[in-house]
Amino acid sequence: MDKQFFDYAPILIFIVCFLFKNKIFVTPEQLLDIKTKMVEYVAEHYVPIELYRDNHKRLEAQIDIIGQRIEKVDTNVDELKNMFITKLKN
């Protein structure tokens, strides 16, 4: 058993050194630091879902109002067009 361990010991040492060198193992403090940075990033760059939904509803209402106004303008233009056509015919 000791013979097999000594045969593979250099490979095991190399693997452990490789893992430490490339920072494969992470401490809880490092995880907490990364979590804190991620929370700060998300808070700075994204909006809460409630705020998004409220703004989306307001935007839809404004688009509906604009659509109604465009329809009114369109009907007024049609009425004017028809009025001019009837005046020209007479």
Summary of the structure (lengths in Angstrom):
residues: 90
radius of gyration: 35.6
end to end distance: 115.4
largest distance: 116.1
contacts: 156
relative contact order: 0.04
helix: 88%
strand: 0%
